[in-house]
Amino acid sequence: MRMFGRDIDVAHHAARLRARVRAAFFAAAERELALRFFAAVRAWRDSAFFDAAECGSRFSAFSVARERVGEGFSPACFNALFALRRVRSVA
């Protein structure tokens, strides 16, 4: 078989054709995945736009600090402080 002025056997031509079809198929699949990914990113940004900021506001700093004081002092913390004071007094 002659194609573009060169002799090409049929098996080689069929293999090249299959490779092109396979490449087009995978390109379409990757394009679809990319579109889904960017759509998910856009949806995430839209929903995150109205969420609260990571750092708290100055207006709520006092109430947040008051809530965190209770979280930091647990019975385990008092036991650790007692043990530290006892070791320091012995040393």
C-alpha positions as CSV (number, residue, x, y, z in Angstrom):
1,M,0.0,0.0,0.0
2,R,1.3,3.5,-0.9
3,M,0.5,6.4,1.3
4,F,2.0,9.9,1.0
5,G,4.5,8.7,-1.5
6,R,5.8,5.9,0.8
7,D,5.2,2.2,1.0
8,I,3.4,1.3,4.3
9,D,2.2,-2.1,5.1
10,V,-1.4,-2.5,6.2
11,A,-0.5,-3.9,9.7
12,H,1.6,-0.9,10.5
13,H,-1.1,1.5,9.2
14,A,-3.7,-0.3,11.3
15,A,-1.5,-0.1,14.4
16,R,-1.0,3.6,13.9
17,L,-4.7,4.1,13.5
18,R,-5.5,2.2,16.7
19,A,-2.9,4.3,18.5
20,R,-4.4,7.5,17.3
21,V,-7.9,6.4,18.3
22,R,-6.6,5.3,21.8
23,A,-4.8,8.6,22.2
24,A,-8.0,10.5,21.3
25,F,-10.0,8.4,23.7
26,F,-7.6,9.0,26.6
27,A,-7.4,12.7,25.8
28,A,-11.2,13.0,26.0
29,A,-11.2,11.1,29.3
30,E,-8.5,13.4,30.8
31,R,-10.3,16.5,29.5
32,E,-13.5,15.3,31.2
33,L,-11.6,14.7,34.5
34,A,-10.0,18.1,34.3
35,L,-13.4,19.7,33.7
36,R,-14.8,17.9,36.8
37,F,-11.8,18.9,38.9
38,F,-12.0,22.6,38.0
39,A,-15.8,22.5,38.5
40,A,-15.2,21.1,42.0
41,V,-12.6,23.8,42.7
42,R,-15.0,26.5,41.7
43,A,-17.8,25.0,43.8
44,W,-15.5,24.8,46.8
45,R,-14.4,28.5,46.4
46,D,-18.0,29.6,46.0
47,S,-19.0,27.8,49.2
48,A,-15.9,28.9,51.1
49,F,-16.4,32.5,50.2
50,F,-19.0,33.1,52.8
51,D,-17.4,31.0,55.5
52,A,-15.9,32.5,58.6
53,A,-12.4,33.7,58.5
54,E,-9.6,31.5,60.1
55,C,-8.6,34.2,62.5
56,G,-11.2,35.5,64.9
57,S,-12.4,39.0,65.0
58,R,-11.3,41.5,67.7
59,F,-14.9,41.7,68.9
60,S,-15.1,38.1,69.9
61,A,-11.5,37.7,71.2
62,F,-12.5,38.1,74.8
63,S,-15.2,35.5,74.7
64,V,-13.0,33.1,72.7
65,A,-10.2,33.5,75.3
66,R,-12.7,32.9,78.1
67,E,-13.8,29.6,76.4
68,R,-10.2,28.5,75.9
69,V,-9.2,29.0,79.5
70,G,-11.5,26.1,80.4
71,E,-10.0,23.9,77.7
72,G,-6.4,24.3,78.9
73,F,-6.9,23.5,82.6
74,S,-7.9,19.9,83.0
75,P,-7.3,17.6,86.0
76,A,-4.3,16.1,84.0
77,C,-2.9,19.6,83.7
78,F,-3.1,20.1,87.5
79,N,-1.4,16.7,88.1
80,A,1.4,17.7,85.8
81,L,1.9,21.1,87.5
82,F,1.8,19.4,90.9
83,A,4.5,16.9,89.7
84,L,6.6,19.7,88.3
85,R,6.5,21.7,91.5
86,R,7.3,18.6,93.6
87,V,10.4,17.8,91.4
88,R,11.6,21.4,91.6
89,S,11.2,21.5,95.3
90,V,13.2,18.3,95.7
91,A,16.0,19.3,93.4
